[in-house]
């Protein structure tokens, strides 16, 4: 797992697999951190997104308000730029 103290976030991906909800976070300068949320795959997107934003704030120290777009069924992406905390 990458350091949770990197200077900024540039993109996020939130999706569900048959087992659980998962995420990927693109960090500056060029790095990627991936993980899973402790949520079953049938959890509604709105709840998974809320839990994900809380995870980002807790572990990265950033509040984010992603403008999500569903890139394919069950996969949501957002480009963002968060200044260092």
N, C-alpha and C positions, 0 to 999 in steps of 0.2 A: 504494500500500500504506500502511496506517495505521502509526503509530508502534508499535514493539514494546515500548515502555516505559510503556504505559497502566497505570493503577492496578489493574485487576482484570478477571477473566474471568467471564462469567455464563452462557454456553451454548456448546456445540460441536455441530457436525454433521460427520459423516464419511460419504462416499458414493462410489460409483464410477460413472463414465461409460463409454462404450464405449472411450475412450482411456486413462484412468488413474483413480487414486483422487484425490478432491478433498476439501477441508474448508472449513468456515466457522467463525469464532470470533466470538461476541458479546462485546463489551467494554463495561465501564462507562466513562463514563455511558451513552451510547447510540451504539455504533459497531459496525461489522462488518468483519472482515478475512477475505478468501478466498484460497485458494491451491490448489496441487496437490502431491501427493507423487510422487516418482519411482518409482512402482510400477505395474505393469500391472494392468488391471482384474480379472484372474483371481487376483490375490494374495488369500489367505484374509483374512477380516476380522481375525482375531487378530493377524496380522503387520502389517497396515495400521494397526491400532489402536496397536500397540507403537511403530511408526515415527512415528505422529502424536503420541503422548505425548512421545517424545524431541524432536520438533520443537517442541512447546509449551515444554518445559523449556529447550531451547537458545535459542529466540528470545524467549520471554516471561519466562523465569526462574521458572516455576511448575511444580511437580509436581502432576499431576492424576490422580485415580482416578475417571473418569466412571462413572456408573451408566447404561449404554447401554440404549436401547430402540429396536427396529427399527420406525420409523414407517411405512415401506413397504418393499417388497423392495429391498435394496441401499442403504438410507438409515438411518443410526443417529444418534440425537440424545441429548444429555444436558444437563440443567440443572445448573449448578454455580456455586459462589461461592468464589472463591479470594482470600484476603486479599493485599494487596500484599506483595511479597517484601522 
